[in-house]
Every structure is written in C-alpha cells, then in structure tokens.
Amino acid sequence: MNLREISIFKDLSDEDLKILAQKTKFEEKIYPKNSQIFTVGEVTGAMYYLVEGSILVYKIDPNGKRFIIRKFNKPAIFGEVYSYLDEPFDFSAQAETDSKVLLIHDFKKLFATDTPKDFLIAYTKLVSKKCLQLSRSNQITSQPTLRQKIAKYLIINEENGVVKTNLSREEWADILATTRPSLSRELSNMVDDGLIEIKNKTIKIKNRALIADII
C-alpha cells in the first residue's frame, strides 16, 4: 500500500520513506472475522494500521464482562504506544469483520538518530490526540450513574445537537460498562422525559441545557 495514506507518513519525502523502510518490515495481513489480532499480555513490537474492515479493542473484567475501549471501522493506527515501549498489551484487539491490517514490525526502530523530523512531529500529534480521546473516555465512564454516562457521551460527541454513532446497542453498552437492556431502558426513559429523540443510530438532543445539567 501507499504509506502516505497513513497520517504519520503522509508528509514525508521519498528519501524519508526510504530511510524508514530500511529500519523495519511492513507486512499486510488478513484477519478473518472474530480472529484475534493481539491479546492481553502479548508483546509484539509491531504497530498496527487498519486498512479495511472493522476492529474492536476491548478488555474483559474479572466478572467476564467485555468493555469496549475503541471501535475502528475506517483506516486507523492502533497499538503504537505499547509497541514503542515494548510493553505487554493490557487490552485485546479482534477483527469484527474480515479485516486487512498493515503491521509495522519492530516499530521502535523507526525512532533513531536519523529519523526524519516530520515523522517525529506527526507521531507526537497522533499520540497527543489519542491522549485527549482517552481523557474524554474516562470522563464518560467515571460518571456515577448510567444517565450521567449517557449525558456525558452525548455532550462530548454531539455536532450541532446531533450524535451519530456506528455502534450497535450492545457495543455502546460495553463502552458505558453496562448491559444492553439497562442502556435501552435508560435511553427510552430519556426519550419519555423529552431530552432526546432516537432514529436508527442517530440521536438528537432536544434540550442541551437539561442534558448538561444531568452531568
């Protein structure tokens, strides 16, 4: 594939790409639906880039409940921090559908004395954005009640009063650390209370001020 399709490589010159290509191995792999890409405790040293398909990044709590950290269904980088630090993953990644993934082996080797400056800047921006996303996710899951979690999720993800999600109700429940029936029941209650309208996977916030007051 064309490496410039990946954000951390898009501004690099041909010479810069050549330098990086000499440091590591790029491998495209097809992961069948429901197959594991990596699991908790595994150390791979590779960075992953979803080329096409859908990936779930998740954890299993001590009670066996799955908690979805992220869902990727469009091109995205994942696993890069753990690979750079040679740390074992504390989450797992699974192909939700048949998925094509680019593996950049020995990812840490890209960070050497002759590493192109534009690559380092792009990587720093990527990690910074992910830190912000993690902070926002923690703001949601740290809310004490389910209604507050939903309200925080809606406020963070709304655009012009509308929240569009590609998540199934079960996946959304996993993100909020609740059950699907509990989520459906609370959403119905919020509709009855005149706070939101739901159509398919689109939620319209009817009264933003009231939603904000819930948090």
KERO-168415 format. One line per 3 residues: number of its first residue (from 1); their letters; for each residue x, y, z of N, C-alpha, C. Coordinates in Angstrom, 1 decimal, decimal comma. Each point is the difference from the previous one (the first is absolute). Layout:
NUM	A	X:Y:Z:X:Y:Z:X:Y:Z  ...
//
This chain:
1	MNL	0,8:-1,2:0,0:-0,8:1,2:0,0:0,9:1,2:0,0  -0,6:1,2:-0,3:0,7:1,2:0,0:0,1:0,5:1,4  1,2:0,1:0,6:0,1:0,4:1,4:-0,5:1,4:0,3
4	REI	0,0:0,8:-1,0:-0,5:1,4:0,2:-1,5:0,1:0,3  -0,7:-1,2:-0,1:-1,4:0,0:0,4:-0,1:-0,1:1,6  1,2:-0,2:0,6:0,0:-0,1:1,5:0,5:1,4:0,5
7	SIF	-0,7:0,5:1,0:0,2:1,4:0,4:1,4:0,3:0,4  0,7:-0,9:0,7:1,4:0,3:0,4:1,0:-0,1:-1,1  -0,4:-0,4:-1,2:0,9:-0,1:-1,1:-0,4:1,0:-1,2
10	KDL	-1,1:0,6:0,1:-0,6:0,7:-1,2:0,9:1,2:-0,4  0,7:0,7:0,9:0,8:1,1:-0,4:1,5:-0,3:-0,3  0,3:-1,2:0,0:1,4:-0,4:-0,1:0,4:0,0:-1,5
13	SDE	1,3:0,3:-0,3:0,5:-0,1:-1,3:0,3:-1,4:-0,4  0,3:-0,2:-1,3:0,4:-1,4:-0,4:1,3:-0,4:0,7  0,9:0,9:0,2:1,2:-0,4:0,7:-0,3:-0,3:1,5
16	DLK	-0,9:0,7:0,6:-0,3:-0,3:1,4:-0,7:-1,4:0,1  -0,9:-0,3:-0,9:-0,6:-1,3:0,0:1,0:-1,1:-0,2  1,0:0,3:-0,8:1,0:-1,0:-0,3:0,8:-0,3:1,3
19	ILA	0,3:1,1:0,7:0,8:-0,2:1,3:-0,8:-0,9:1,0  -1,3:0,3:0,1:-0,8:-0,7:1,0:-0,2:-1,5:-0,5  -0,2:-0,2:-1,3:-0,2:-1,4:-0,5:1,2:-0,9:0,2
22	QKT	1,2:0,6:0,2:1,2:-0,7:0,2:0,1:-0,5:1,5  -0,8:0,6:0,8:0,1:-0,3:1,5:-0,9:-1,1:0,4  -1,0:-0,3:-0,7:-1,0:-0,9:0,4:-0,7:-0,8:-1,1
25	KFE	-1,0:-0,8:0,3:-0,7:-0,8:-1,0:-1,4:0,3:0,0  -0,6:0,2:-1,1:-1,4:0,3:-0,2:-0,7:-1,2:-0,5  -1,1:-0,5:0,6:-0,7:-1,2:-0,3:-1,5:0,2:0,0
28	EKI	-0,7:-0,3:-1,1:-1,4:0,1:-0,1:-0,6:-1,4:0,4  -0,9:-0,1:0,9:-0,6:-1,3:0,4:-1,6:0,2:-0,1  -0,6:-1,2:-0,3:-1,5:0,0:0,0:-0,4:-0,8:1,3
31	YPK	-0,8:0,6:0,8:-0,5:-0,6:1,2:-1,5:-0,4:-0,2  -0,3:-1,3:0,0:-1,4:-0,3:-0,2:-0,9:0,5:1,1  -1,3:0,1:-0,2:-0,9:0,4:1,0:0,1:-0,8:1,3
34	NSQ	0,0:0,8:1,1:0,1:-0,6:1,3:1,4:-0,5:0,4  1,0:0,2:-0,8:1,3:-0,5:0,3:0,7:1,1:0,8  1,0:-0,4:0,9:0,7:0,9:0,8:1,2:0,5:-0,7
37	IFT	0,2:1,4:0,2:1,2:0,6:-0,6:1,1:0,0:1,0  -0,4:0,3:1,3:0,9:-0,2:1,1:-0,8:-0,1:1,2  0,6:-0,5:1,1:-0,8:-0,3:1,2:0,8:0,7:1,2
40	VGE	-0,8:0,1:1,1:0,6:0,5:1,3:1,3:-0,7:0,4  1,0:0,7:0,3:1,2:-0,6:0,4:1,0:-0,3:-1,1  -0,4:0,2:-1,2:0,9:-0,3:-1,1:0,9:1,2:-0,3
43	VTG	1,2:-0,3:-0,4:1,0:1,0:-0,4:0,4:-0,3:-1,5  -0,4:0,9:-0,9:0,3:-0,3:-1,4:1,0:0,9:-0,6  0,2:1,2:0,5:0,9:0,9:-0,5:-0,4:0,7:-1,3
46	AMY	-1,3:-0,3:-0,4:-0,5:0,5:-1,3:-1,0:1,1:0,2  -0,1:0,9:-0,9:-1,0:1,0:-0,1:-1,0:-0,5:-1,0  -1,3:0,3:0,2:-1,1:-0,6:-0,9:-0,7:1,2:-0,7
49	YLV	-0,4:-0,3:-1,2:-0,7:1,0:-0,8:-1,2:-0,7:-0,7  -1,2:0,3:0,4:-1,2:-0,6:-0,7:-0,1:0,6:-1,4  0,1:-0,9:-1,0:-0,1:0,5:-1,4:-1,5:-0,1:-0,4
52	EGS	-0,6:-1,1:0,3:-1,5:-0,1:-0,2:-0,6:-1,1:0,9  -1,2:0,2:0,3:-0,7:-0,9:0,9:-0,5:0,7:1,3  0,0:-0,8:1,1:-0,5:0,6:1,2:0,7:-0,7:1,2
55	ILV	0,5:0,7:0,9:0,8:-0,5:1,2:-0,6:0,5:1,3  -0,1:-1,0:0,9:-0,5:0,4:1,4:1,2:-0,1:0,9  0,3:1,0:0,8:1,0:0,0:1,0:-0,7:-0,1:1,4
58	YKI	0,3:-1,0:0,8:-0,9:-0,2:1,2:0,8:-0,7:1,1  -0,6:0,1:1,2:0,5:-0,7:1,2:-1,1:-0,9:0,5  0,4:-1,0:0,8:-1,0:-0,9:0,7:0,2:0,2:1,5
61	DPN	-1,0:0,4:0,7:0,1:0,3:1,4:0,0:-1,4:0,8  0,3:0,1:1,3:0,1:-1,3:0,8:-1,3:-0,8:0,0  -1,1:0,6:-0,3:-1,3:-0,6:-0,1:-0,3:-0,6:-1,3
64	GKR	0,9:0,2:-1,0:-0,2:-0,5:-1,3:-0,8:1,0:-0,9  -0,2:1,2:0,4:-0,7:1,0:-0,7:1,0:0,7:-1,0  -0,4:0,0:-1,3:0,8:0,7:-1,0:-0,2:1,5:0,1
67	FII	1,1:0,8:0,0:0,0:1,4:0,0:0,7:0,5:-1,3  -0,7:0,6:-0,9:0,6:0,5:-1,2:0,7:1,3:0,2  1,2:0,1:-0,4:0,8:1,2:0,2:-0,1:0,9:-1,3
70	RKF	0,1:-0,6:-1,1:-0,1:0,7:-1,3:-0,6:-1,0:-1,1  -0,6:0,6:-1,0:-0,4:-0,8:-1,1:0,5:0,8:-1,2  0,7:-0,7:-0,9:0,5:0,6:-1,3:-0,7:-0,7:-1,1
73	NKP	-0,7:0,8:-0,9:-0,5:-0,6:-1,2:0,4:0,9:-1,2  1,0:0,7:0,1:0,7:0,8:-1,1:1,4:0,0:0,3  0,9:0,3:-1,0:1,4:0,0:0,2:0,5:0,7:1,3
76	AIF	0,8:-0,7:0,8:0,4:0,6:1,3:1,2:-0,8:0,5  0,9:0,7:0,8:1,1:-0,5:0,6:-0,4:-0,5:1,4  0,5:-1,2:0,4:-0,2:-0,4:1,4:1,2:-0,8:0,5
79	GEV	0,2:-0,1:1,3:1,0:-0,7:0,7:1,4:0,6:-0,1  0,1:1,2:-0,4:1,3:0,6:-0,3:0,8:0,3:1,3  -0,7:0,5:1,1:0,7:0,3:1,2:0,6:-1,2:0,7
82	YSY	-0,7:-1,1:0,1:0,5:-1,2:0,6:1,1:-0,6:-0,8  -0,1:0,1:-1,3:1,1:-0,5:-0,9:1,3:0,8:0,2  -0,2:1,3:0,1:1,2:0,9:0,2:0,7:-0,3:1,3
85	LDE	-0,8:-0,3:1,1:0,5:-0,2:1,3:0,4:-1,5:0,3  -0,3:-0,8:-1,0:0,2:-1,5:0,2:-0,8:-0,5:1,3  -1,2:0,6:0,1:-0,8:-0,4:1,2:-1,0:-1,0:-0,4
88	PFD	-0,4:-0,9:0,9:-1,1:-1,0:-0,4:-1,3:0,8:-0,1  -0,9:-0,4:-0,9:-1,3:0,6:-0,2:-0,8:-0,2:1,2  -0,7:1,0:0,5:-1,0:-0,3:1,1:-1,4:0,1:-0,5
91	FSA	-0,1:-0,3:-1,3:-1,3:-0,1:-0,6:0,2:-1,0:-1,2  -1,1:-0,4:-0,6:0,0:-0,9:-1,2:-0,6:0,7:-1,2  0,3:-0,5:-1,2:-0,5:0,5:-1,2:-0,5:-1,2:-0,8
94	QAE	-1,2:0,2:-0,6:-0,7:-1,1:-0,7:-0,6:0,6:-1,3  0,1:-0,8:-1,1:-0,6:0,4:-1,2:-1,5:-0,3:0,1  -0,8:1,1:-0,1:-1,5:-0,1:0,0:-0,5:-0,5:-1,3
97	TDS	0,7:0,3:-1,1:-0,3:-0,5:-1,3:1,3:-0,4:-0,6  0,0:-0,7:-1,2:1,2:-0,3:-0,7:0,8:1,3:-0,2  1,2:0,1:0,5:0,7:1,3:0,0:1,4:-0,1:-0,5
100	KVL	0,5:1,0:-0,7:1,3:0,1:-0,5:0,8:1,0:0,9  1,1:-0,5:0,5:0,8:0,8:1,0:1,5:0,0:-0,5  0,5:1,2:0,0:1,5:0,2:-0,2:0,7:-0,1:1,3
103	LIH	1,0:-0,9:0,1:0,8:-0,1:1,2:1,4:0,7:-0,3  0,4:0,9:0,9:1,4:0,6:-0,2:0,8:-0,7:1,2  0,8:-1,0:-0,4:0,7:-0,7:1,0:1,2:0,8:0,6
106	DFK	0,4:-0,3:1,2:1,1:0,7:0,6:-0,2:1,5:-0,1  -1,2:0,4:0,4:-0,4:1,4:-0,2:1,0:1,0:0,7  0,5:-0,4:1,1:0,9:0,8:0,8:1,3:0,4:-0,8
109	KLF	0,3:-0,8:-1,0:1,2:0,3:-0,7:-0,1:1,2:-0,9  -1,2:0,4:-0,3:-0,2:1,2:-0,8:0,4:1,3:0,7  0,2:-0,1:1,4:0,4:1,1:0,7:1,5:0,0:0,3
112	ATD	0,8:0,5:-0,9:1,5:-0,1:0,1:0,5:1,4:-0,2  1,3:0,2:0,0:0,7:1,3:-0,1:-0,3:0,6:-1,4  -0,2:-0,8:-1,0:-0,2:0,5:-1,3:-1,5:0,0:-0,5
115	TPK	-0,9:-0,2:1,0:-1,4:0,0:-0,3:-0,5:1,4:-0,5  -0,7:0,0:-1,1:-0,5:1,3:-0,5:-0,8:0,8:1,0  0,3:1,3:0,1:-0,7:0,9:0,9:-1,5:0,0:-0,2
118	DFL	-0,5:0,0:-1,3:-1,4:0,0:-0,2:-0,7:-1,2:0,5  0,7:-1,2:0,0:-0,6:-1,2:0,6:-0,2:0,2:1,5  1,0:0,5:0,6:-0,1:0,2:1,5:-1,1:0,9:0,4
121	IAY	-0,1:1,1:-0,8:-1,1:1,0:0,3:-1,4:-0,6:-0,2  -0,1:-0,8:-1,1:-1,3:-0,7:-0,3:-0,4:-1,0:1,1  1,0:-0,7:0,4:-0,2:-1,0:1,1:-0,4:0,7:1,3
124	TKL	0,6:1,1:0,3:-0,3:0,7:1,3:-1,4:0,5:-0,1  -0,5:0,5:-1,2:-1,3:0,5:-0,1:-1,0:-1,2:0,2  0,3:-1,1:-0,6:-0,8:-1,2:0,1:-0,2:-0,4:1,4
127	VSK	1,1:-0,1:0,8:-0,1:-0,5:1,4:-0,8:1,1:0,8  0,2:1,3:-0,3:-0,7:1,0:0,8:-1,5:-0,1:-0,2  -0,4:-0,2:-1,3:-1,4:-0,1:-0,3:-0,6:-1,2:0,8
130	KCL	0,7:-1,1:0,0:-0,5:-1,2:0,7:-0,1:0,2:1,5  1,0:0,7:0,5:-0,1:0,4:1,5:-1,3:0,8:0,3  -0,3:0,9:-0,9:-1,2:0,8:0,1:-1,3:-0,9:0,0
133	QLS	0,0:-1,0:-1,0:-1,1:-0,9:-0,1:-0,1:-0,9:1,2  1,1:-0,4:0,6:-0,1:-0,8:1,2:-0,5:0,8:1,1  0,4:1,2:0,2:-0,5:0,9:1,0:-1,5:0,1:-0,1
136	RSN	-0,5:0,2:-1,2:-1,5:0,2:-0,2:-0,7:-1,3:0,3  0,6:-1,1:-0,3:-0,6:-1,3:0,3:-0,1:-0,2:1,5  1,1:0,4:0,7:0,0:-0,1:1,5:-1,1:0,9:0,6
139	QIT	-0,2:1,1:-0,6:-1,0:0,9:0,5:-1,4:-0,6:-0,1  -0,2:-0,8:-1,0:-1,3:-0,7:-0,2:-0,2:-1,1:1,1  1,0:-0,9:0,0:-0,1:-1,2:0,8:0,1:0,3:1,5
142	SQP	0,5:1,1:0,4:0,2:0,4:1,4:-1,3:0,6:0,6  -1,0:0,2:-0,9:-1,3:0,6:0,6:-0,7:-1,1:0,8  -0,6:0,4:1,1:-0,5:-0,9:1,0:-1,3:-0,8:-0,4
145	TLR	-0,8:0,6:-0,9:-1,2:-0,7:-0,4:-0,1:-0,2:-1,5  -0,8:-0,9:-0,4:-0,1:-0,3:-1,5:-0,5:1,2:-0,7  -1,0:0,7:0,5:-0,5:1,2:-0,7:1,1:1,1:-0,1
148	QKI	0,8:0,1:1,0:1,1:1,0:-0,1:1,0:-0,4:-1,0  0,3:-1,3:-0,1:0,9:-0,5:-1,0:-0,5:0,3:-1,4  -1,3:-0,3:-0,2:-0,6:0,2:-1,3:0,1:1,5:-0,4
151	AKY	-0,4:0,9:1,0:0,0:1,4:-0,2:1,4:0,5:-0,4  1,0:-0,5:0,7:1,4:0,4:-0,2:0,4:-0,4:-1,4  -0,3:-1,2:-0,4:0,3:-0,6:-1,3:-0,7:0,9:-1,1
154	LII	-1,2:0,4:0,2:-0,7:0,8:-1,0:0,6:1,4:-0,1  0,4:0,6:1,1:0,6:1,4:0,0:1,3:0,0:-0,7  0,8:-1,1:0,3:1,3:0,0:-0,6:0,0:-0,3:-1,5
157	NEE	-1,0:-0,8:-0,5:0,0:-0,5:-1,4:-1,0:0,8:-0,9  -0,8:0,9:0,6:-1,0:0,7:-0,8:0,6:1,0:-1,0  -0,6:0,1:-1,1:0,3:1,1:-1,0:-1,3:0,6:-0,4
160	NGV	-0,1:1,3:0,3:-1,3:0,7:-0,3:-1,2:-0,7:0,6  0,2:-0,5:1,2:-1,2:-0,6:0,7:-0,3:-1,4:-0,5  0,9:-0,6:-0,8:-0,3:-1,4:-0,5:1,2:-0,9:0,3
163	VKT	-0,3:-1,2:0,5:1,1:-1,0:0,2:-0,2:-1,1:-0,9  1,0:-0,3:-0,9:-0,1:-1,1:-0,9:1,0:-1,1:0,5  -0,5:-1,2:0,1:0,9:-1,1:0,5:-0,1:-1,2:-0,9
166	NLS	1,1:-0,6:-0,3:0,1:-1,2:-0,8:-0,1:-1,3:0,9  -0,3:0,2:1,3:0,0:-1,1:1,0:-1,3:-0,7:0,0  0,0:-1,3:0,2:-1,2:-0,7:0,4:-0,4:0,4:1,4
169	REE	-1,2:-0,3:0,4:-0,4:0,3:1,4:0,8:-0,8:1,0  0,4:-1,3:-0,4:0,8:-0,8:0,9:1,4:0,6:0,1  0,6:0,5:-1,1:1,3:0,6:0,0:0,0:1,2:0,9
172	WAD	-1,0:0,8:-0,2:-0,1:1,3:0,8:-0,1:-0,4:1,5  -0,8:-1,0:0,3:-0,1:-0,4:1,4:1,3:-0,4:0,6  0,8:-0,7:-0,9:1,4:-0,5:0,5:0,8:1,3:0,3
175	ILA	-0,1:1,0:-0,9:0,8:1,2:0,3:-0,3:0,7:1,2  -1,3:0,0:0,4:-0,5:0,6:1,2:0,0:-0,9:1,2  0,5:-1,2:-0,2:0,2:-0,9:1,1:-1,4:-0,3:0,6
178	TTR	-1,0:-0,3:-0,8:-1,3:-0,4:0,5:-0,5:-1,1:-0,9  -1,3:-0,4:0,2:-0,6:-1,1:-0,8:-0,8:0,6:-1,1  -0,3:-0,7:-1,1:-0,8:0,5:-1,1:-1,4:0,3:0,5
181	PSL	-0,7:-0,9:0,8:-1,3:0,4:0,5:-0,1:1,3:0,8  1,1:0,1:0,9:0,0:1,2:0,8:0,2:1,3:-0,8  0,8:-0,1:-1,1:0,2:1,2:-0,8:-1,2:0,3:-0,8
184	SRE	-0,7:-1,0:-0,6:-1,2:0,2:-0,7:-1,1:0,6:0,8  -0,1:-0,5:1,3:-1,0:0,5:0,9:0,3:1,5:0,3  1,2:0,3:0,3:0,3:1,4:0,4:-0,1:0,9:-1,2
187	LSN	0,3:-0,4:-1,2:-0,2:0,8:-1,2:-1,5:0,3:-0,2  -0,8:-1,0:0,2:-1,4:0,1:-0,1:-0,6:1,0:1,0  0,6:-0,1:1,2:-0,4:1,0:1,0:0,3:1,4:-0,3
190	MVD	1,2:0,2:-0,6:0,4:1,3:-0,4:-0,8:0,6:-1,2  -0,5:-1,0:-0,9:-0,9:0,4:-1,0:-1,3:0,5:0,6  -0,5:-0,8:0,9:-1,3:0,3:0,7:0,1:1,3:0,8
193	DGL	1,2:0,4:0,5:0,2:1,2:0,7:0,2:1,2:-0,9  -0,1:-0,2:-1,3:0,2:1,1:-0,9:1,4:0,5:-0,2  1,0:-0,8:0,4:1,4:0,4:-0,1:0,6:-0,3:-1,4
196	IEI	-0,4:-1,1:-0,6:0,6:-0,4:-1,3:-1,0:-0,6:-0,9  0,3:-0,1:-1,3:-0,7:-0,8:-1,0:0,9:-1,0:-0,6  -0,4:-1,2:-0,3:0,8:-1,0:-0,5:-0,6:-0,5:-1,3
199	KNK	0,9:0,0:-1,1:-0,4:-0,6:-1,3:1,2:-0,8:-0,5  -0,2:-1,3:0,0:1,1:-0,9:-0,5:1,2:0,2:1,0  1,1:0,4:-0,6:1,2:0,2:0,8:0,3:1,5:0,1
202	TIK	-1,0:0,8:-0,1:0,1:1,5:0,2:-0,8:0,4:1,2  0,6:0,8:0,8:-0,7:0,6:1,2:0,0:1,5:-0,1  -1,1:0,6:0,1:-0,2:1,4:0,0:-0,2:0,5:1,4
205	IKN	0,8:0,9:0,4:-0,1:0,6:1,4:-1,1:1,1:-0,1  -1,1:-0,2:0,7:-1,1:1,0:0,0:0,3:1,2:0,9  0,6:-0,3:1,1:0,3:1,1:0,9:1,4:-0,2:0,6
208	RAL	1,0:0,8:-0,6:1,3:-0,2:0,4:0,3:0,5:1,4  -0,7:1,0:0,4:0,2:0,5:1,4:-0,4:-1,0:1,0  -1,1:-0,7:-0,2:-0,5:-1,0:0,9:1,0:-1,2:0,0
211	IAD	0,5:-0,4:-1,2:1,0:-1,1:0,0:1,2:0,4:0,7  0,5:1,2:-0,1:1,2:0,5:0,7:-0,2:0,0:1,5  -1,2:0,3:0,4:-0,3:0,1:1,5:0,0:-1,4:0,6
214	II	-0,1:-1,1:-0,8:0,0:-1,3:0,5:1,4:-0,4:0,6  1,0:0,5:-0,7:1,4:-0,4:0,3:0,4:0,6:1,3
//
